[in-house]
Structure formats: structure tokens, C-alpha cells
Amino acid sequence: MPKVYGLRNCDSCKTAVKALKGAGIDYEFVDFKKMPPDTETTMRWAEGVGAAKLVNRGGTTWRKLDEGQQALADATEGAAMLVKDNPSLAKRPVIEHDDGSVTVGFDGSVKAKLGID
């Protein structure tokens, strides 16, 4: 069963959840606000998708970081630490798939991986 991490009010997360429900795919949703990810989890994500892909550099949370903090996002460990401390920095949704792989966002390739047309 895929595990979907995100925020309940995030449009991308809502779209993903709606598509999973519509396809009859069981999933677990983990809300960052209620259950922030730990270091082990964010490291798994950063290693799985890469630091550049994990961190959302276009959002409000990113703009609130100082230059030193933003520079950390270029390395796997730095990106993992930033997302652990600021979960809303992660591109959403973060999906942990049954095969152990991780994806971010909800584009055609993620839908295909989930078996959604």
C-alpha cells in the first residue's frame, strides 16, 4: 500500500488522493502537520529522488530561509535535514511505493507507477 505524505489542504495532495480513491487503490495518508517526518524518512526521500527534486524552491517556506539554509538544499543530507525541520519544503505529495521507491509530485510518470491512467 503506497504511503502518501503531504498536507491535507495542498492541491497536489488532494488531486493524488482523489485519483487513488478513484482507481480503488488503498493508500495511507500522512499529514506533515500532524506527524512530521523523522531524519531517517527524509534521508530515504532525498536519496530516492535527489536533493534537487525533493526540495520545493518555489514556495513561501523556501523564501523564508536565509541563504545559508538554502545552500544546504544542494546536498542530500542538507536537503533531508531541511525537510525534516520544515516538512512543507518537500515537493508534494511524497509517495513511498510498495517497491520501496519514492516519488514527489503527481505527474504522468507517478500516475503510471501507481497504475492510474
MOQUISUL-V768589 format. One record per residue. PSI is psi as a letter, one per 30 degrees, with the letter a starting at -180 (none if undefined). NEAR is the number of other C-alpha atoms within 12 Angstrom. D_FIRST is the distance of its C-alpha to the first C-alpha in whole Angstrom. Layout:
<<PSI	NEAR	D_FIRST> <PSI	NEAR	D_FIRST>>
This chain:
<<k	17	0> <k	28	4> <k	30	6> <k	39	10> <k	41	13> <a	38	16> <k	29	19> <e	24	19> <g	16	22> <k	23	21> <e	17	22> <e	24	19> <e	31	16> <e	23	18> <e	23	18> <e	37	14> <e	37	13> <e	22	16> <e	25	15> <e	30	11> <e	17	12> <e	15	15> <f	17	13> <g	14	11> <k	22	8> <k	19	6> <l	24	5> <k	21	7> <k	28	10> <j	25	13> <k	24	16> <e	30	19> <e	19	22> <f	13	20> <i	17	19> <k	23	20> <l	30	18> <l	19	20> <e	23	22> <e	16	20> <e	27	17> <f	38	19> <e	26	21> <e	29	17> <e	40	17> <e	36	21> <e	25	21> <e	25	18> <f	27	19> <k	26	23> <e	33	25> <e	28	26> <e	29	23> <e	41	21> <k	42	24> <j	29	25> <g	26	29> <f	17	30> <l	17	29> <e	13	31> <e	22	30> <e	27	31> <f	15	34> <f	16	35> <k	21	34> <l	13	38> <e	12	38> <e	13	38> <e	25	34> <e	27	33> <f	20	35> <f	22	32> <f	32	29> <f	24	31> <k	22	30> <e	27	26> <e	27	27> <e	28	29> <e	39	26> <e	37	24> <e	32	26> <e	37	27> <e	44	23> <e	30	23> <f	22	26> <i	31	26> <f	37	22> <f	35	23> <f	40	24> <k	45	21> <k	42	21> <l	40	18> <l	40	15> <k	47	14> <k	43	10> <j	33	9> <l	26	7> <e	18	6> <g	14	10> <f	17	11> <l	21	12> <k	34	13> <l	37	14> <k	38	16> <a	32	18> <i	32	17> <a	23	19> <e	16	19> <e	14	18> <e	27	15> <e	24	15> <e	15	15> <e	22	13> <f	33	10> <g	17	13> <k	21	14> <none	14	18>>
